[in-house]
């Protein structure tokens, strides 16, 4: 499965979250590191759902870029 991951950059760090998996987040100093950590967080999150016999949400979020004029 593939889940959409939102990455936000701060002054000194990066954050990531998965809209389809509430509570699944990661924070790191670099973009590469936050991507590695969120992948681990997704696996851990799904494993926890399975272990507690809770349903695993199917990915439903999508993303698009929209170009706007700043005129």
N, C-alpha and C positions, 0 to 999 in steps of 0.2 A: 504494500500500500504506500501511497505517497500523500503526505499531508502538507498543506501550505504552512510555511514558516514565515512569520513577520520578523524582520530584523530592524532594530532601531539603534541609531548611533547616538551616543552621548559625548560629553566633552572628553571623558577618559575611559570609556568602556562601550561595550555593545550589549544589547539585550535582545532576546528572541523569545517568541511565544507562538503557540499553535492554536489558532482560533477554534479548531474542532476538538481540542483536548483541553478544556478549562483547567488551569492550574499547572499546565506543562510549560515551564519557563526555564531560561538559562541566562546567565550573565557572565561576561568574560572581558578581558582587556583587548582582544583582537577579534576581527570578524571571523577569521579562520577558526579560532578557538571556540567562539560562540556557536558556530555551525557544528563542530564536533560535539560540543556539550548538549546542544538541543537534540541531536540525533540519539545520544545516549539517554536523554530525558524521555524522549518519545518511547524508546524501547522499554525503559523502566516503568513508565506510565501504563503502557499496554500490558506489560507483565503483571502489574499490580491489579489491573482490572480483571484479567483472566484468573488470577489466583483467588480473587474474592467473588468469582462467578458473576461479575457485572458485565453488561454488554460493551463490546468494543465499538465505539462510534466509527462509522464509515466516514471517509473524507468527503466533505461536501463543499468546502470553501474553494473559491477560485480567485485568481488575481488578474488584474488588467491594468495597464498604464493608459492614462488618458492625457492627451496633449491639449493644453489650454493656451490661449493667447493672453499675454500680460499687457496688451496695448491699452 
